[in-house]
């Protein structure tokens, strides 16, 4: 599966763990928005979009079923995050 990510917002200069928001395109046919890049204890981590449920917990809205697809999504998002920011 072809996975392509684009960083749509960066928060690197602000305090806090959230560093960026990305959009991921799967096979040029399906977009996943709201993918988060978060600075955790073990380094940068990619989290899928989630929504708060009535119990106050957060549940992922969508997620890769296979570990291979998760790795592709993670690597694509982190690669996009590491690219220099382009100013237009």
C-alpha positions in Angstrom: 0.0 0.0 0.0 1.3 3.4 -0.9 1.3 5.8 2.2 1.9 9.5 1.9 1.9 12.0 4.7 1.7 15.8 4.9 2.2 17.9 8.0 -0.6 20.4 8.1 0.3 22.1 11.4 3.5 22.4 13.5 3.7 23.2 17.2 7.4 22.8 17.7 8.0 26.3 19.1 5.4 26.0 21.8 5.6 24.2 25.1 3.7 20.9 25.3 4.0 17.4 23.9 2.0 17.9 20.7 4.5 18.7 17.9 2.4 18.4 14.7 -0.8 17.4 13.0 -0.7 15.3 9.8 -2.9 14.1 7.0 -2.2 10.6 5.6 -3.2 9.5 2.1 -3.6 5.7 1.5 -3.2 4.5 -2.0 -4.2 7.9 -3.3 -7.8 7.1 -2.4 -8.4 7.5 1.3 -7.4 10.4 3.6 -7.0 10.2 7.3 -6.9 13.6 9.0 -5.9 14.5 12.5 -2.9 12.2 12.9 -0.8 13.6 15.8 3.0 13.7 16.3 3.6 13.7 20.1 6.9 14.0 22.0 6.7 11.1 24.5 9.3 9.7 27.0 10.6 7.3 24.3 10.8 10.0 21.6 8.4 11.1 18.8 5.3 8.9 18.6 2.4 8.9 16.0 -1.2 8.7 17.3 -4.2 8.1 15.1 -7.2 10.5 15.4 -9.4 9.9 18.4 -12.6 11.1 19.9 -13.7 11.4 23.5 -16.5 9.1 24.5 -19.2 9.5 27.2 -16.9 7.9 29.8 -14.2 10.5 29.3 -11.9 8.0 27.6 -10.4 8.7 24.2 -10.9 6.0 21.5 -9.2 5.9 18.1 -11.6 6.7 15.2 -9.6 4.7 12.7 -6.4 2.6 12.9 -4.3 0.3 10.9 -5.1 -3.3 11.5 -1.7 -4.8 10.5 1.6 -3.9 12.1 3.1 -3.4 8.6 0.6 -0.7 7.8 1.0 1.0 11.1 4.8 1.0 10.5 4.3 2.5 7.0 2.0 5.2 8.4 4.3 6.0 11.3 7.4 6.2 9.1 5.7 8.3 6.5 4.4 10.8 9.2 7.7 11.0 11.0 9.6 11.5 7.6 7.3 14.3 6.7 7.7 15.9 10.2 11.5 15.7 9.9 11.5 17.6 6.5 12.3 21.3 6.8 9.3 23.5 6.9 8.6 25.2 3.6 7.4 28.8 3.7 5.5 30.2 0.8 
